[in-house]
Amino acid sequence: MSLSVMTIASPRVLRRLAGAACGAAALLAGSVAQAAIPIESWTASTGAKVFFVPSPSIPMLDVNIDFDAGSRYDPPGKSGLATLTAALLDKGANAQDGQPARNEAQVADAFADTGADFGGAAGGDRGGIGLRTLTAPSEREQSLRLAGQLIKAPAYPDAVVAREKQRLITAIREGDTRPGVIADKTLSKAIYPTHPYGVSATPESVGSITRDDLLKFWRDNYTAKRAVVTLIGAIDRKQAEQIAEDLTRGLPEGTAAPKLPDVQMTIPASEKRIRHPAQQASVAIGAPAIARGDPDYFALLVGNYVLGGGGFSSRLTDQVREKRGLTYGVDSYFAPSKQPGPFSITLQTKKENTNEALGLVRQILAQYVAQGPTDAELKAAKDNLVNGFPLRIDSNRKLLTNVANIGWYGLPLNYLDTWTAQINKVTRDQVRAAFQRHVHPDAMATVIVGGPEK
C-alpha cells in the first residue's frame, strides 16, 4: 500500500560496474554497523524536501522523487488513475526548457545512450519516479535533463494511454481469477469500508480514465511542495543541491492535498466465504493497526517476528505448518502507512483443512495478544533482526529505499544509526502492551476464498 524506490536495475550499467559494486557493497555492509550514515537534509527553494547521502565508492547516482500522489487520491470511479499517471511518465514528453519533444521510443533510446534507468510507479500513499545513472558529467547531466523533462512535461499520448489502460485492465482481470488476489482485495474492502485504502482498481474504473484525467492528476499532485527528493551516489553536497533544484523547479503549482477521511480503527468482526474452484483455500484475516512513526513500531516489529513474520522461527509456522501440517505457508505482517495501515495474517490450506487451520490461527493470535512472547522467543527475534540489519542497507539501492522512507514518513535522520539499539531495547511487556493496543482478535475481518461454505 505504499510506494518504495522505483529504480530498475540495468544489465548494461550492472555489467560495467559489477566489480566496483560488489566491493562497495561488502565495504558498506561492514562499515555501517560501525559508523553513522551521513544523511543530510534541507528544503530546496522550490519547497521540496531533500535527503542526501554521499556514496563515492561507485560512479553512480540514484535519485528518487516521491510525490504525495498515491492512489488514496484517486477520484471516485477512477481507481487506477494514480498508477497510470506515474507509470506513463516515461512514455513521451512535450518540449520543455530547450529540450525537444520526445516520443516513447526516443525516451527509451536517450536513456539507453547514457546507460541510465528511469521508471515511475505509485502506491497507496505516494507516486513518483526513480532514476539510476552514471556520474560521469555527460551521462549524468543528460539523464537528469531527460528525467526532469518527463516529470515536468509528460505527453500522455492518446494511443499510449489506450494501450496501457488495456494492459492494466488485462492484468486486473487475470489477478481477479486468483484466490490470493481475491482474498486480499476483499479483505482490504472489509478493513477500510469508508477509506480509499479499501478501494481497488477495476476494469470499469480503469476504462473510464481519460488523458485529461491523467493530466489533471499530474497537475494537481506532482508539485515541488509535495515532493521528497532522495539522492545517493558519487556526488557532493553542492551538486546534490543543484540537482534537487533543477529537478523540482518548473513543476506544476499543484493544489493542496485534499483532506482524507480518518481510518475507522475499530471494525466489527466479520467472515466472508467466496466460492472458487482452486484446490487450496486462501485465508486472510486483518484489521487497521498503525501509521508509520507510531511509537509502538519497534515493539510491533519485534513481536510480529515472533508471531508470524520470522518464517520458520515464528510461532504460527511452528504450530500450523510444522506440528500439524495444515499449510505450506502462513505469515503475519504490519503494513504501516501515512494513515493507519493493516495488521494481517494470510495462509493457504487444503479445502478440507480450512476450518481447522482458521480456528488454530485465531487461537494462537488470541493467546499471543494476551500473553506476548516468551523470553526465548524475544531473544531469538531480536538477535535475528539485529544480525540481519546490515543486509537491509548493503547496497545503494537498499539504502535509497530506507532514506526515502525516512524522508517520506518524517523519521529522525539518525533512524538507521539507532535501529539496532531500538530493537535491543524492546521488552516482553512492551510487545504485549503494543499488541493489546493495536491488535484486537475479536474485531477482525476474515475472508476465505475456495474453502467450504461453513
C-alpha positions in Angstrom: 0.0 0.0 0.0 2.8 2.2 -0.1 5.5 3.1 -2.8 9.1 2.1 -2.4 12.0 3.0 -4.5 11.2 2.6 -8.2 14.6 2.4 -10.0 15.1 -0.7 -12.1 18.4 -2.5 -12.5 20.0 -2.0 -15.9 22.0 -5.0 -17.2 24.2 -2.6 -19.1 25.0 -0.5 -16.0 25.5 -3.6 -13.9 27.9 -5.2 -16.3 30.0 -2.0 -16.5 30.1 -1.6 -12.7 29.8 -5.2 -11.3 33.3 -5.3 -9.8 33.1 -1.9 -8.2 29.6 -2.6 -6.9 30.5 -5.9 -5.2 33.4 -4.3 -3.5 31.4 -1.3 -2.4 28.5 -3.5 -1.1 30.9 -5.5 1.0 32.5 -2.4 2.3 29.2 -0.8 3.1 27.8 -3.8 4.9 30.9 -3.9 7.1 31.1 -0.2 7.8 27.5 0.8 8.5 27.5 -1.1 11.8 30.4 1.0 13.0 29.8 4.4 11.6 26.8 6.8 11.4 25.1 7.0 8.0 25.7 10.6 6.9 22.2 11.7 5.9 22.0 15.4 5.1 18.6 17.1 4.7 17.4 20.5 3.6 14.5 22.2 1.9 15.0 23.4 -1.7 14.0 26.9 -2.7 11.1 25.2 -4.6 9.7 23.8 -1.4 10.8 20.2 -2.0 12.3 18.3 0.9 15.7 16.8 0.1 17.7 14.0 1.6 21.2 13.1 0.5 23.8 10.5 1.3 27.2 10.8 -0.4 28.5 7.4 -1.6 31.7 7.8 -3.6 32.6 4.1 -3.9 30.7 3.6 -7.1 30.4 6.1 -10.0 26.7 6.0 -9.9 23.8 8.2 -8.7 20.4 7.0 -7.6 17.6 9.6 -7.4 14.1 9.0 -6.0 11.3 11.6 -6.1 8.2 10.8 -4.0 5.2 12.9 -4.6 2.1 13.0 -2.3 0.3 11.4 -5.2 -0.8 7.9 -4.3 -4.0 6.0 -5.1 -5.7 7.3 -1.9 -6.3 10.5 -4.0 -7.9 8.6 -6.9 -11.3 10.3 -7.6 -14.4 8.1 -7.1 -14.9 5.8 -10.0 -11.4 6.4 -11.3 -9.3 3.9 -9.3 -6.1 3.2 -11.1 -5.5 6.9 -12.0 -2.5 7.4 -9.8 -1.0 4.1 -11.1 -1.3 5.2 -14.7 -0.2 8.8 -14.1 3.1 7.5 -12.7 3.6 4.5 -15.0 3.2 6.6 -18.2 5.6 9.3 -17.3 8.3 7.7 -19.4 6.1 7.2 -22.5 6.7 10.6 -24.0 7.4 14.3 -23.2 6.5 17.6 -24.7 9.2 20.2 -25.5 10.5 21.8 -22.3 13.4 24.2 -21.4 15.0 23.8 -24.8 14.6 20.0 -24.9 12.8 18.7 -28.0 9.6 16.8 -27.7 10.2 13.0 -27.5 8.0 10.0 -28.1 8.2 6.7 -26.2 10.9 5.2 -28.4 13.0 8.4 -28.3 12.9 8.5 -24.5 14.0 4.8 -24.3 16.8 5.4 -26.8 18.0 8.5 -24.9 18.3 6.7 -21.6 19.9 3.7 -23.4 22.6 6.1 -24.7 23.6 7.1 -21.2 23.2 3.6 -19.6 20.5 5.0 -17.3 17.3 3.6 -15.9 14.1 5.5 -15.3 10.7 4.4 -14.0 7.5 5.6 -12.4 5.2 3.9 -10.0 2.5 4.6 -7.5 1.2 3.0 -4.3 -1.5 3.9 -1.8 0.3 6.9 -0.3 2.8 8.1 -2.9 3.7 8.2 -6.6 6.8 9.3 -8.3 10.0 8.3 -10.2 13.3 6.7 -9.7 16.5 7.3 -11.8 19.8 5.5 -11.8 22.6 7.0 -13.8 26.4 7.0 -14.1 28.0 10.1 -12.6 30.3 10.9 -15.5 29.3 14.5 -16.2 28.0 13.9 -19.7 25.9 10.9 -18.9 24.6 12.3 -15.6 23.6 15.7 -17.0 21.8 14.2 -20.0 20.0 11.6 -17.8 18.9 14.3 -15.3 17.7 16.7 -18.0 15.6 14.0 -19.6 14.2 12.9 -16.2 13.3 16.5 -15.4 11.6 16.9 -18.8 9.5 13.7 -18.2 8.1 14.8 -14.8 7.6 18.5 -15.9 6.1 18.0 -19.3 4.6 14.5 -19.7 2.8 14.0 -23.0 0.4 11.1 -22.2 -0.1 10.3 -25.9 -3.7 9.1 -26.6 -2.5 5.9 -28.3 -0.2 5.0 -25.4 -2.9 5.8 -22.8 -5.3 3.5 -24.6 -2.7 0.7 -24.8 -1.6 1.0 -21.2 -5.1 1.1 -20.0 -5.8 -2.1 -21.8 -2.7 -3.7 -20.3 -3.8 -2.7 -16.8 -7.3 -4.0 -17.4 -5.9 -7.3 -18.6 -3.7 -7.6 -15.5 -6.6 -6.8 -13.2 -8.8 -9.4 -14.8 -6.1 -12.0 -14.6 -5.4 -11.2 -11.0 -9.1 -11.4 -10.2 -9.0 -15.1 -11.1 -6.5 -16.0 -8.4 -7.8 -16.8 -4.9 -5.0 -14.9 -3.1 -5.7 -11.7 -5.0 -9.4 -12.1 -4.4 -8.8 -12.6 -0.7 -6.5 -9.6 -0.4 -8.9 -7.2 -2.2 -11.9 -8.4 -0.3 -10.1 -8.1 3.0 -9.0 -4.5 2.2 -12.6 -3.5 1.4 -13.7 -5.1 4.7 -10.9 -3.4 6.7 -11.4 0.0 5.1 -15.1 0.3 4.3 -15.1 4.1 4.2 -11.5 4.9 3.3 -9.6 4.9 -0.1 -7.2 2.3 1.3 -10.0 -0.2 0.8 -10.6 0.6 -2.9 -9.1 -1.4 -5.7 -8.9 -0.6 -9.4 -11.4 -2.5 -11.6 -11.6 -2.9 -15.3 -14.5 -0.4 -15.3 -12.6 2.2 -13.2 -9.5 2.0 -15.4 -11.7 2.0 -18.6 -13.2 5.3 -17.5 -9.9 7.1 -17.2 -9.1 9.7 -19.9 -6.0 11.6 -20.9 -7.5 14.7 -19.4 -7.8 12.8 -16.1 -4.1 11.9 -16.2 -3.0 15.5 -16.9 -5.3 16.9 -14.2 -4.0 14.3 -11.6 -0.4 15.2 -12.6 -1.0 19.0 -12.4 -2.7 18.7 -9.1 -0.3 16.4 -7.3 3.1 16.5 -8.9 4.2 19.6 -7.2 7.5 20.5 -5.6 5.9 21.4 -2.3 4.5 17.9 -2.1 7.8 16.2 -3.1 10.5 14.4 -1.3 13.8 14.0 -3.2 16.3 11.4 -2.2 19.8 11.2 -3.7 22.5 8.7 -3.0 25.7 8.5 -5.0 29.1 9.8 -6.0 28.3 13.5 -5.9 28.9 16.2 -3.3 26.5 18.4 -1.4 26.7 21.3 -3.8 25.9 19.0 -6.7 23.1 17.4 -4.8 21.6 20.8 -4.1 21.7 21.8 -7.7 20.2 18.5 -8.9 17.3 18.8 -6.5 16.7 22.4 -7.6 16.8 21.6 -11.3 14.5 18.6 -11.0 11.8 20.4 -8.9 11.9 23.9 -10.5 9.2 24.2 -13.1 6.9 21.5 -11.7 3.1 22.3 -11.7 1.9 24.7 -9.0 -0.5 22.0 -7.9 -3.2 22.1 -5.3 -3.2 21.4 -1.6 -3.7 17.7 -0.8 -7.4 17.0 -0.4 -8.5 16.1 3.1 -9.0 12.3 3.5 -11.3 10.6 5.9 -9.9 9.2 9.1 -9.4 5.5 9.2 -12.2 3.7 11.1 -9.9 1.9 13.6 -12.5 -0.4 15.2 -14.3 -2.7 12.8 -16.9 -5.3 13.5 -15.9 -8.9 13.4 -16.9 -10.4 10.1 -16.3 -13.5 8.0 -16.9 -13.8 4.2 -16.6 -17.0 2.2 -16.2 -16.9 -1.5 -16.5 -19.9 -3.8 -13.5 -20.8 -6.0 -12.5 -23.9 -7.9 -8.9 -23.8 -6.7 -7.6 -26.9 -4.9 -6.5 -24.8 -1.9 -8.3 -22.2 0.1 -6.8 -18.8 0.6 -7.5 -17.2 4.0 -6.8 -13.6 5.0 -7.5 -12.0 8.4 -6.9 -8.4 9.3 -7.9 -5.0 10.7 -6.5 -1.5 10.8 -3.4 -1.2 13.0 -0.8 1.6 12.9 0.6 4.5 11.0 4.3 4.7 10.3 6.0 6.6 13.0 3.8 5.2 15.8 5.9 4.9 19.0 4.9 1.2 19.2 6.6 0.5 15.8 9.6 -1.4 17.1 7.7 -3.3 19.7 5.3 -4.5 17.0 8.1 -5.3 14.6 9.9 -7.5 17.1 6.6 -9.0 18.3 5.4 -9.8 14.8 8.7 -11.5 14.0 7.9 -13.9 16.8 4.2 -14.3 15.8 4.4 -14.8 12.1 7.0 -12.6 10.4 10.0 -14.7 11.2 9.5 -17.5 8.8 10.3 -21.0 10.2 11.2 -19.4 13.5 7.7 -17.9 14.0 5.0 -19.3 16.2 2.4 -19.5 13.5 4.7 -21.5 11.2 5.7 -23.8 14.0 2.2 -24.6 15.2 0.2 -24.5 12.0 2.7 -25.9 9.5 5.4 -27.8 11.3 3.4 -29.5 14.1 0.1 -30.0 12.3 0.9 -29.9 8.6 -2.2 -27.7 7.9 -0.4 -25.3 5.5 2.7 -24.8 3.3 2.9 -21.2 4.4 1.4 -18.8 7.0 2.6 -15.4 7.9 1.6 -12.2 9.7 2.6 -8.6 9.0 2.0 -4.9 9.8 1.9 -2.5 6.8 2.1 0.9 8.4 1.3 3.8 6.0 0.7 7.6 6.3 -2.6 6.7 7.8 -3.0 3.5 9.9 -2.2 0.5 7.7 -3.4 -3.0 8.4 -2.3 -5.9 10.5 -2.9 -9.1 8.5 -2.4 -12.9 8.7 -2.6 -14.9 5.5 -2.3 -18.6 4.8 -3.2 -21.3 2.2 -4.5 -24.7 3.1 -6.3 -27.7 1.7 -10.0 -27.0 1.5 -10.9 -29.8 3.9 -8.5 -28.3 6.5 -9.8 -24.7 6.2 -11.9 -24.6 9.4 -9.3 -26.4 11.5 -6.5 -24.1 10.3 -8.5 -21.0 10.7 -9.6 -22.0 14.2 -5.9 -22.7 15.2 -4.7 -19.4 13.8 -7.3 -17.5 15.8 -6.4 -19.4 18.9 -2.7 -18.7 18.5 -3.3 -15.0 17.8 -5.6 -14.6 20.9 -3.1 -16.3 23.1 -0.2 -14.2 21.8 -2.0 -10.9 22.2 -2.9 -11.9 25.8 0.5 -13.3 26.8 3.1 -11.9 24.4 6.3 -13.8 23.5 8.5 -15.9 25.8 11.9 -14.8 26.8 13.5 -17.2 24.4 11.3 -16.2 21.5 12.0 -12.5 22.2 15.8 -13.0 22.3 15.8 -15.1 19.1 13.7 -12.4 17.3 15.9 -9.6 18.4 19.1 -11.5 17.5 17.8 -12.3 14.1 16.7 -8.8 13.3 19.9 -7.2 14.6 22.2 -9.6 12.8 20.2 -9.2 9.6 20.3 -5.4 9.7 23.4 -4.9 7.5 21.6 -6.8 4.7 18.9 -4.1 4.8 21.4 -1.4 3.7 24.2 -3.3 1.9 23.7 -1.5 -1.4 22.9 2.0 -2.6 19.5 0.7 -3.8 18.5 -0.6 -0.4 19.9 2.4 1.3 18.0 4.7 -1.0 14.8 2.8 -0.1 15.4 3.4 3.6 16.4 7.0 3.3 13.4 7.7 1.1 11.2 6.2 3.8 12.9 8.4 6.4 12.1 11.5 4.3 8.6 10.4 3.4 7.5 9.5 6.9 9.4 12.2 8.7 11.5 9.8 10.7 14.6 11.1 12.6 17.8 11.4 10.5 19.6 9.0 12.9 16.9 6.4 12.4 19.2 3.9 10.7 22.0 4.6 13.2 19.7 3.8 16.2 17.7 1.0 14.5 19.5 -1.9 16.2 19.5 -0.1 19.6 15.8 0.4 19.3 15.3 -3.3 18.6 17.5 -4.4 21.5 15.5 -2.1 23.9 12.2 -3.9 23.3 10.9 -5.9 26.2 8.3 -8.6 26.6 6.0 -6.2 28.4 6.3 -3.6 25.6 5.4 -6.2 23.0 2.4 -7.5 24.9 1.2 -3.9 25.6 1.7 -2.8 22.0 -0.2 -5.8 20.6 -3.0 -5.2 23.0 -3.3 -1.6 21.9 -3.2 -2.3 18.2 -4.5 -5.9 17.6 -8.0 -7.0 18.7 -8.7 -10.6 17.8 -12.4 -10.2 18.4 -12.7 -7.3 15.9 -11.1 -8.5 12.7 -12.3 -9.3 9.2 -11.8 -12.7 7.8 -12.0 -13.7 4.1 -11.9 -17.3 2.9 -11.6 -17.9 -0.8 -12.1 -21.5 -2.0 -12.9 -23.1 1.3 -16.0 -24.9 2.5 -19.2 -22.9 2.8 -19.0 -23.3 6.6 
